[in-house]
Amino acid sequence: MAGLGADDHPHGADRLCEAGDRVYSRAVRRGRVPRADAEPVPCLLELALLHPDPDDMDWLVPTAPQEVMTRLLRGVHDEVSASQRRVGEAVAAVERYAGLGPSVVPGAGEGTAIRVLDGLSRIQAAMDEATEACTTEVLTVQPGGIRPEHELTEGLHRALALRGRGVRMRDLYTHVARHGQGLLNYLELMGGSVQARTLDEVIDRLILFDRTVAFIPANADRTLALELRHPALVEYLVTVFERLWRLAIPLTAPLPDTGIEGISHREQSIAALLAEGHQDAVIAERLGISVRTCRAHIARLSETLGAASRTQLGVRIAQVGLDGPAAMSSITLPGQESRTVR
């Protein structure tokens, strides 16, 4: 394969091939590899996994995976962020159009592609009906912080019924939910029928049954919901879920180290949102924590980074590289093991 150029390489710079995996792994083990070894795999240089040894340009040294992780995932992160915005726009559009025709008003007949559920009792009845009909898979996104014990208990009988029929469940939570003992007890009780992963922040509540029906909130206090059966809408929401799932971290796996002494993973997430210009209340809501807790983390960030003001904190965040997408360790690079909840 000597002399193979980038034009003949079987893939682009968005992924690593088997040959690239071997060369990169060798470089990590030995500390460097001859430049000639990387010629058949230009993806290693394109992905910045290898770079020239300043002491000897005929050799290449490996870049630490943590240094290239943000670059590798920035495009995926931006794409997911755009998908989240489009979901919000779609919900807003549905709310706007919901009252324009008889086919989408509350009480519309069965089989309607979009049905507005008015009131908690009607929402729960529709959810119970979808649960009873479900035979294969349930996907859920649960925003906010630690799940209250009573919420988990109320839904336990439905979850056990699904497990009894062999239905597989995947749940997405925010990282804050990891600190709730009730969630850990629930997952232990459900065993291998439930997989759970977490992210810094997720989209609003979403429940998908068998990839045929979805439920999403239709107002802020969740007393209105939309039952969606339109195939294109449901498929779109499944795609959003799968992309978030790919970025998320298994609940049983530790959160990645930030690489900066004294700064926790949550503080890294807060720093990234501060860099985007968000206020404390918005940051707290998106990460599922209280405003008071958020401000305590900001105070620790300021102390750790030696910032005397919010303006100076913003400068320090940019200087140490905390202004990029956070929680980017869900990708598996060569030499790293992938862990999955079972």
Secondary structure, DSSP 8 states (H G I E B T S, - for coil): -TT--GGGSSS-TTS--HHHHHHHHHHHHHS-EEHHHHTT-THHHHTTSEEEETTEEEEEEE--HHHHHHHHHHHHHHHHHHHHHHHHHHHHHHHHHTTSSGGGSTT--TT-SEEEEESHHHHHHHHHHHHHH--SEEEEEE-SSS--HHHHHHTHHHHHHHHHTT-EEEEEEEGGGGG-HHHHHHHHHHGGGEEEEEES---S-EEEETTTEEEEESSTTSSEEEEE--HHHHHHHHHHHHHHHHHSEETTS-----SSTT--HHHHHHHHHHHTT--HHHHHHHHT--HHHHHHHHHHHHHHHT-SSHHHHHHHHHHTTTTS-S--TTS--TT-------
